[in-house]
Amino acid sequence: MTPSAVTHTPAASPEAAAAHFAARLAFEADVSDVHADLTSGAPGIVVVDSRHQVGWDQGHIPGALHIPTARIAELAPDLVARDATVVTYCWGPGCNGATKAALAFARLGYQVKEMIGGFEYWAREGFAYETAAGLTRTAPDPLTAPASGIACAC
């Protein structure tokens, strides 16, 4: 019998797993949850695009603030309420810009989460985004979201 590649390193105890996954959710939000909060008008959420101007101009989440990471310490105190939960995003999973931005906000004393998937998955899930030409959207990528465009409710 072939040994298991999955269980070669044993899984954590249920208690350790629960603590780990709860901690991850305290630090991250996915694009579907961010979209749901923005759509419903949930209070206390501020979405921040931490990319340079070129990225912002290429497309950004409607209602997001544009605060490039290098300017967070300078601009955030005047733009973001201290009691808000900040959600940072950058390009996508291959970029750690949102992580750097989240760290900058945390160091300033803000409650912060990183939007996993970034702008890439926002667009891939078919959510509208703004460009200089106005609102646009692409069809949902069936590898990342239901082709119907209806949230997966996971």
C-alpha positions in Angstrom: 0.0 0.0 0.0 1.3 3.5 -0.9 1.7 5.7 2.2 -0.4 8.8 2.3 1.1 12.1 1.3 -1.7 13.9 3.2 -1.3 12.1 6.5 2.5 11.7 6.4 2.4 14.8 8.7 -0.5 14.1 11.0 -3.4 16.6 11.1 -3.5 18.9 14.1 -5.9 18.2 17.0 -9.4 19.5 16.5 -8.7 22.1 19.2 -5.6 23.3 17.5 -7.3 23.3 14.1 -10.2 25.3 15.5 -7.8 27.9 16.9 -5.8 28.1 13.7 -8.8 28.6 11.4 -10.5 31.0 13.7 -7.3 33.1 13.7 -7.2 33.0 9.9 -10.7 34.4 9.7 -9.7 37.2 12.2 -7.1 38.3 9.7 -8.7 37.7 6.3 -11.9 38.3 4.4 -12.7 37.0 0.9 -14.0 39.0 -2.0 -17.5 37.6 -1.7 -17.9 38.7 1.9 -16.4 42.1 1.1 -18.8 42.5 -1.8 -21.8 41.4 0.4 -20.9 44.0 3.0 -20.4 46.8 0.4 -23.7 45.9 -1.3 -25.7 45.8 1.9 -24.1 48.9 3.3 -22.8 47.2 6.4 -21.5 49.8 8.7 -17.9 50.2 9.9 -16.1 48.7 6.9 -13.5 50.7 4.9 -12.0 49.1 1.9 -8.5 50.4 0.9 -6.8 49.8 -2.4 -3.1 49.9 -1.6 -1.7 49.9 -5.2 0.1 52.6 -7.1 -1.9 55.0 -9.3 -1.5 52.9 -12.4 -3.2 49.9 -10.7 -6.0 52.1 -9.3 -6.6 53.6 -12.8 -6.7 50.1 -14.4 -9.6 49.2 -12.2 -10.7 49.4 -8.5 -13.5 48.3 -6.2 -16.4 50.9 -6.2 -16.3 52.8 -2.9 -12.8 51.8 -2.0 -10.3 54.4 -0.9 -7.0 54.8 -2.7 -4.2 54.9 -0.2 -0.9 53.5 -1.6 1.0 51.6 1.0 3.8 54.1 1.2 1.3 56.8 2.1 -0.8 55.0 4.7 0.9 56.6 7.8 0.5 60.0 6.2 -3.1 59.8 4.8 -5.0 57.3 6.9 -5.5 59.4 10.0 -7.4 62.0 7.9 -9.3 59.5 5.7 -10.2 56.5 7.8 -12.2 56.6 11.1 -10.4 55.0 14.0 -13.3 52.7 14.8 -13.6 51.3 11.3 -12.5 47.8 10.3 -10.1 48.4 7.4 -10.0 45.8 4.6 -6.9 46.1 2.4 -6.4 44.7 -1.1 -3.8 44.8 -3.8 -3.5 42.9 -7.2 -4.0 39.3 -6.1 -2.7 36.2 -4.5 0.7 36.6 -6.1 1.2 40.1 -4.5 1.8 40.8 -0.8 1.0 44.5 -1.1 -2.3 44.0 0.8 -0.3 42.3 3.6 2.1 45.2 3.8 -0.8 47.7 3.8 -2.6 45.7 6.6 0.6 45.8 8.6 0.9 49.5 8.2 -2.7 50.0 9.4 -2.2 47.7 12.3 0.8 49.6 13.4 -1.3 52.8 13.4 -3.8 51.1 15.7 -6.5 50.1 13.2 -8.5 46.9 13.2 -7.6 45.4 9.8 -8.2 42.4 7.6 -6.7 41.5 4.3 -9.0 40.7 1.3 -7.7 37.4 0.0 -7.7 37.1 -3.7 -7.2 40.8 -4.2 -8.5 42.8 -7.2 -7.8 39.8 -9.4 -10.4 37.6 -7.7 -12.8 40.5 -7.4 -12.8 40.8 -11.2 -12.7 37.0 -11.7 -15.8 36.6 -9.6 -17.7 39.0 -11.9 -18.1 41.9 -9.5 -18.3 45.3 -11.0 -15.2 47.6 -10.8 -14.5 51.2 -11.7 -12.2 52.5 -14.4 -11.7 55.9 -16.0 -14.4 54.8 -18.4 -16.9 54.0 -15.7 -18.2 50.8 -14.2 -17.3 47.5 -15.9 -17.5 43.8 -15.1 -16.4 40.5 -16.7 -18.3 37.3 -16.7 -17.6 35.2 -13.6 -14.7 32.7 -14.1 -16.3 29.3 -13.5 -13.1 28.1 -11.9 -13.5 30.7 -9.1 -17.2 31.4 -8.8 -20.5 30.0 -9.8 -21.1 30.8 -13.5 -24.6 32.1 -12.5 -22.9 34.9 -10.7 -24.8 34.0 -7.6 -22.6 33.9 -4.5 -21.6 30.4 -3.4 -22.6 31.2 0.2 -19.7 29.3 1.7 
